[in-house]
Amino acid sequence: MNLEPFNLERIQSEWEHFVDFNLSESGVEPLRIIDLLETTELKDQFLNMQLGYSQTNGTVPLREAIAQYYPGSGAENILATNGGAEANFLVTWWLFHENPLRRELVFMVPNYMQMSGIWKAFGGKVRTCKLQMAKRGWIPDIESLKDVVTDGTAAIMICNPNNPTGSIIDTSSLKAIVEIADEKGVWVVSDEVYRGAEMKEEKSPSMFGRYDKTIVTSSLSKVCALPGLRLGWAACPSQEVATQLWNYSDYTTICPSKMSDWLAVHALRPEFRAKIEQRTRKLIRENWSITKKWLDSYSALFEYVPPSASAICFIKQKTGLSSLELVMRLLKEKSVLIAPGEYFEVPGFIRIGFGADREYLERAFERFSEFLDAL
Ligand SMILES: Cc1ncc(COP(=O)(O)O)c(C=O)c1O
């Protein structure tokens, strides 16, 4: 097995806790446990929780709480996991064995490179379909998608809203993707961890329920600002698929932590979730205006399409350095961490995360400016 390094996660693992300014994060300033425990009763319940194993596929209240966000689904459609990362892993693993005659994965690029890395390590072939930078956002190249989906394709994997561009794949493109998938009997996997973190009030469209071979993965890490809970899920088209994935999760982590399962139920209460989403969107909008202003003050060096969702922006950089060089020098010389486009298979770009608190962000940009001004 040739497991290529998951470069984005590796650079973050190595540096994010040691740099002065971490702008490699794609989420927003995380909440605290106390933010979820609004009453004395809840605090008492939390502190008195017995730390046994939890229900391995997620407790019924948790799966019901997740299912309410996927119309037409119930607890039986949901597998709770340790973060969206585990959900993605299980889905990829399962898909690889679902039909041995289909060993090709069509992967939208740029993207969070987890699924393609796993697929290749299993010995599968990855074919890419590009999101193209246009004035109104990064748009999927549907024509080229038609060319790469074949009878040997297991699944089309998209990330919507997209990491690293922050673009939203619109309903007409989702429909076109489904049509192409349906023609060849191919699964569609949609990683929707950033859904709910839109700049505008209107939510980005979900792939869930558009097609009987759709699996949506997601988590509480980004929109709900709770990455430390490590709580994610796969929303499946049927109980049968959820159960098959569950069989695989017996071999990975057994169950999500009992504390996380319990806290997640509280975070997912509709009125509470709405409040967290509002907080996330407000932070994203306000911080984007700071980020935009800073980027525009370097208009000779930076070109970008504003993100429509998430606290990340994908920027074409014209410093004369490769993006990887820029990132490593910025890290070593100024202790600021960002992500290079090479880690999303798009050299020449950088990804900046702007979800931290405002003062931190402004100080990070000052430090970044010192670097650019000295070039
Ligand atoms: C698109 C995408 N999916 C999944 C993940 C994994 O996150 P988590 O396991 O915290 O849900 C990330 C993390 O950045 C991501 O960007």
The ligand as an ORCA input file, in Angstrom:
! r2SCAN-3c Opt
* xyz 0 1
  C     -14.033     19.290      3.474
  C     -13.632     18.693      4.773
  N     -14.157     17.523      5.128
  C     -13.834     16.955      6.285
  C     -12.957     17.546      7.152
  C     -12.635     16.854      8.427
  O     -13.064     17.588      9.508
  P     -13.765     16.951     10.779
  O     -13.240     15.563     10.923
  O     -13.339     17.829     11.900
  O     -15.221     16.971     10.521
  C     -12.380     18.771      6.824
  C     -11.409     19.428      7.719
  O     -10.887     20.476      7.484
  C     -12.731     19.372      5.609
  O     -12.248     20.548      5.232
*
